[in-house]
């Protein structure tokens, strides 16, 4: 019962992620699979969404949906992204505004709006191996260090 409440509380973000995942599968180029209480989606359309302009990521979490450029990216970033799932379970529909406001506040003070964001700091602290750097270049390759 409690798990259902957490899933419902995080559902606004999940619905956005599910829309991208379903679109990827509808284009016959993506895949969705269940992993515990999350859905993991990947494929060319998801890669395109994640690598647009200044926003370049290997993976991204929206509620209980984890979007990845490909299956390997989902594997490498899973631990990091599951921290974001737990954050969505705590913050629910307030997560996206809180994340964006935190990034904006950091940016106005000269900090990195991504790497210094407390939500990301928490997620990277759980990724002891440092393997989850989600930023990638246009060719889909991860840099040796953060961009």
C-alpha positions as CSV (number, residue, x, y, z in Angstrom):
1,X,0.0,0.0,0.0
2,X,2.8,2.5,1.0
3,X,4.6,1.7,-2.2
4,X,1.5,2.5,-4.3
5,X,1.3,5.9,-2.5
6,X,4.9,6.6,-3.3
7,X,4.4,5.7,-7.0
8,X,1.3,7.9,-7.1
9,X,3.1,10.8,-5.3
10,X,5.9,10.7,-7.9
11,X,3.5,10.2,-10.9
12,X,3.6,13.7,-12.4
13,X,7.2,13.2,-13.3
14,X,6.6,9.6,-14.3
15,X,3.9,10.6,-16.8
16,X,6.3,12.9,-18.6
17,X,9.0,10.1,-18.7
18,X,6.4,7.6,-19.8
19,X,5.3,9.9,-22.7
20,X,8.9,10.0,-24.0
21,X,9.3,6.2,-23.5
22,X,6.1,5.4,-25.3
23,X,7.0,7.7,-28.2
24,X,10.3,5.9,-28.5
25,X,8.7,2.5,-28.7
26,X,6.0,3.8,-31.1
27,X,8.8,4.9,-33.4
28,X,9.9,1.2,-33.4
29,X,13.3,2.2,-32.3
30,X,13.1,2.1,-28.6
31,X,12.6,-0.3,-25.7
32,X,10.9,-0.2,-22.3
33,X,11.6,-2.7,-19.6
34,X,10.6,-2.9,-16.0
35,X,13.3,-3.0,-13.3
36,X,11.9,-3.2,-9.8
37,X,9.5,-0.3,-9.4
38,X,10.9,1.7,-12.3
39,X,10.5,1.6,-16.1
40,X,13.7,2.0,-18.1
41,X,13.4,3.4,-21.6
42,X,16.1,3.7,-24.3
43,X,16.5,4.2,-28.0
44,X,17.4,6.7,-30.7
45,X,14.5,9.0,-29.8
46,X,15.4,9.0,-26.1
47,X,19.1,9.7,-27.1
48,X,17.9,12.6,-29.2
49,X,15.9,14.0,-26.3
50,X,18.8,13.6,-23.9
51,X,21.5,15.1,-26.1
52,X,19.8,18.3,-27.4
53,X,21.8,21.5,-27.3
54,X,23.4,22.3,-23.9
55,X,21.5,19.6,-22.1
56,X,23.6,16.4,-22.8
57,X,23.0,13.4,-20.6
58,X,23.4,9.6,-20.7
59,X,20.3,9.2,-18.6
60,X,17.6,11.1,-16.8
61,X,15.0,10.2,-14.3
62,X,11.4,11.4,-14.3
63,X,9.5,9.9,-11.4
64,X,9.7,6.1,-11.7
65,X,10.8,6.3,-15.4
66,X,14.5,6.3,-16.2
67,X,15.4,7.4,-19.7
68,X,18.7,6.3,-21.1
69,X,20.5,6.8,-24.4
70,X,20.9,3.0,-24.7
71,X,20.9,-0.1,-22.5
72,X,24.6,0.4,-21.6
73,X,23.9,3.9,-20.3
74,X,21.1,2.6,-18.2
75,X,23.3,0.0,-16.7
76,X,26.1,2.4,-15.9
77,X,23.9,5.2,-14.4
78,X,21.4,3.0,-12.6
79,X,22.7,3.6,-9.1
80,X,22.8,7.3,-9.6
81,X,19.3,7.4,-11.2
82,X,17.7,5.3,-8.5
83,X,18.7,8.0,-6.0
84,X,16.7,10.4,-8.1
85,X,13.7,8.0,-8.0
86,X,13.9,8.1,-4.2
87,X,14.1,11.9,-4.4
88,X,10.9,11.9,-6.5
89,X,9.3,9.7,-3.9
90,X,10.2,12.3,-1.2
91,X,9.3,15.4,-3.1
92,X,6.6,14.2,-5.4
93,X,5.2,16.9,-7.8
94,X,7.5,19.4,-6.1
95,X,10.6,17.7,-7.3
96,X,10.9,19.3,-10.7
97,X,10.2,22.9,-9.5
98,X,12.6,22.3,-6.5
99,X,15.3,21.0,-8.8
100,X,14.9,23.8,-11.3
101,X,14.8,26.5,-8.6
102,X,17.9,25.1,-6.9
103,X,19.7,25.1,-10.2
104,X,18.6,28.7,-11.0
105,X,19.7,29.9,-7.5
106,X,23.1,28.3,-7.9
107,X,23.6,29.7,-11.4
108,X,22.8,33.3,-10.2
109,X,25.5,32.9,-7.6
110,X,28.2,31.6,-10.0
111,X,28.0,27.9,-9.2
112,X,27.4,25.1,-11.6
113,X,23.7,24.6,-11.8
114,X,24.1,20.9,-12.4
115,X,27.1,19.6,-10.5
116,X,26.4,21.8,-7.5
117,X,22.7,21.1,-7.3
118,X,22.0,19.3,-4.0
119,X,19.9,16.7,-5.8
120,X,22.9,15.8,-8.0
121,X,25.4,16.0,-5.1
122,X,23.3,13.4,-3.3
123,X,23.1,11.1,-6.3
124,X,26.8,11.3,-7.1
125,X,27.7,10.6,-3.5
126,X,25.9,7.3,-3.9
127,X,27.9,6.5,-7.0
128,X,31.2,5.7,-5.3
129,X,32.9,4.5,-8.5
130,X,32.1,7.9,-10.2
131,X,30.9,5.9,-13.3
132,X,27.6,7.7,-13.7
133,X,28.8,11.0,-15.3
134,X,25.6,11.4,-17.4
135,X,26.9,14.1,-19.8
136,X,28.0,12.9,-23.2
137,X,29.0,14.4,-26.4
138,X,27.0,14.4,-29.7
139,X,28.6,11.1,-30.7
140,X,27.3,9.4,-27.6
141,X,30.7,9.1,-25.9
142,X,31.2,10.0,-22.2
143,X,34.1,12.4,-21.5
144,X,36.8,11.4,-19.1
145,X,35.7,14.2,-16.7
146,X,32.6,16.3,-16.2
147,X,32.0,18.9,-18.9
